[in-house]
Amino acid sequence: MKTKSFVSSFLSYQRTSADEIQQGSKALADVLEIDLPMLKKMKPKDAAPLAGPSACDRCGRVVYG
């Protein structure tokens, strides 16, 4: 398996300490607690308006979306 040894030579092992995991967990908790509710209230400015029913130009049937 030449490819496997070639790829593994470029990939280093990721070592994560308990402190780093704790910091990441705290950061994620802060985002979910503080930022997420605020983001849910905001309306995206570039969102396309919801398309209502329209008639098909070939058959005349009502098409949604």
C-alpha positions as CSV (number, residue, x, y, z in Angstrom):
1,M,0.0,0.0,0.0
2,K,2.2,2.7,-1.3
3,T,-0.6,5.4,-1.2
4,K,-1.4,4.7,2.5
5,S,2.2,5.2,3.6
6,F,2.5,8.3,1.4
7,V,-0.7,9.9,2.8
8,S,0.1,9.0,6.4
9,S,3.5,10.7,6.1
10,F,1.8,14.0,5.6
11,L,-0.8,13.6,8.3
12,S,0.3,14.2,11.9
13,Y,-1.5,12.8,14.8
14,Q,-3.7,15.4,16.5
15,R,-3.3,15.4,20.2
16,T,-5.8,17.4,22.2
17,S,-5.4,18.0,25.9
18,A,-8.2,17.9,28.4
19,D,-7.8,21.7,28.9
20,E,-8.3,22.3,25.1
21,I,-11.4,20.1,25.1
22,Q,-12.8,22.0,28.1
23,Q,-12.1,25.4,26.4
24,G,-13.8,24.2,23.2
25,S,-16.8,22.9,25.1
26,K,-17.1,26.2,26.9
27,A,-16.9,28.2,23.6
28,L,-19.6,26.0,22.0
29,A,-21.8,26.4,25.1
30,D,-21.4,30.2,24.9
31,V,-22.3,30.2,21.2
32,L,-25.4,28.1,21.8
33,E,-26.5,30.0,24.9
34,I,-25.8,33.6,23.7
35,D,-25.4,33.8,20.0
36,L,-27.8,31.2,18.7
37,P,-31.0,32.8,20.1
38,M,-29.9,36.2,18.7
39,L,-29.2,34.7,15.3
40,K,-32.6,33.0,15.2
41,K,-34.3,36.4,15.7
42,M,-32.4,38.0,12.8
43,K,-33.8,37.7,9.3
44,P,-31.3,37.1,6.5
45,K,-31.1,40.1,4.3
46,D,-30.4,38.2,1.1
47,A,-33.1,35.6,1.5
48,A,-35.4,35.1,-1.4
49,P,-39.1,35.8,-0.8
50,L,-41.3,32.8,-0.6
51,A,-42.8,32.0,-4.0
52,G,-46.5,31.7,-4.1
53,P,-48.5,29.5,-6.5
54,S,-48.0,30.3,-10.1
55,A,-49.5,28.9,-13.3
56,C,-47.3,26.7,-15.6
57,D,-46.7,28.5,-18.8
58,R,-47.1,25.3,-20.9
59,C,-50.1,23.5,-19.3
60,G,-51.7,26.1,-17.1
61,R,-51.6,24.0,-13.9
62,V,-50.9,25.7,-10.6
63,V,-47.3,25.1,-9.6
64,Y,-45.9,25.8,-6.1
65,G,-42.4,27.1,-5.6
